[in-house]
Amino acid sequence: MNILILSAGTRNKVVQYFKKEAGNTGRIIATDCSELAPAIYEADAHYIVPRITEPGYIDHILEICKKEKIDGCFSLIDPELSMLAEHRDEFLAVGCTPIISPYDSVEICFDKYRMYQTLLEYGIPTGKCYIDAKAFMDAVRAGKISFPVFVKPVKGSASININQVKGPKEIEVLFSLYDDLMVQEYMNGTEYGADVYVDMISGKTKAIFVKQKIAMRAGETDKSVSVKDEELFSLISSFVERLGLRGIIDIDIFKIDGIYYISEVNPRFGGGYPHAYACGMNVPKLIFKNLHGQENEDEIGQYELGKYMMKYNEIMIR
């Protein structure tokens, strides 16, 4: 079983986990557009590829799939997810299964305002959002929302260009400088992250790991502790299945006054996934079983409780 990890970047642990699961039965290949992406050197082989915005990028990746006899591939960056989903049939034609949700589901996840509207449609609590500055200020005056709030791109990732805003003047300035912004309610509660695996064959949720976030750094969980709550497991399962998601999903959640609010959904490995893996949620194993045409067993909540993750820096010298 050969796996291609696209845009591997600094996600060394993910490459290591797949290599361990593959053992002597397959190879793990990694790509990146930079020779200074440390994760590619953990793989059995690697390729330096054009940026995803370059013409012919997908053709380049398809050639790698054919050359390396790739059985499944996935990306670790948001901008590539829709592209992978959109070209699914082309990958299947060369014998490679894209490990990604359907295109429409990916697009909803990537568009934060569409996700907000979807959560409202499903009756799932979420923070209020506005894409019109005037409508937001009208809501402030009506007492429906108050400062501080977050202003962020409607489509964005890695917490880039997210600003905490404390007054109307900042709203005016930001909306005059940038397009495609939205205002999101500041949710003052306990923050959680969920790593979720939805079976690619049955479409049923097979594994959920939940961590309470203790500290964040550069948009990723830096310190966290594993927790369990059957109510949250049920909410997550029904949500991801209704949205039609597949494979590995990363979800940000807040708990305020005893109520869970879904904030953001990323249809890929989250930066905090190593915590889940260390506690027993082996997503590479689940992916390999699906690629062999077998449905996974239910493993929801089957992990170690009260285990802490603390990230620290490592270096690679070459």
Disulfide bonds with the S-S distance in Angstrom:
none
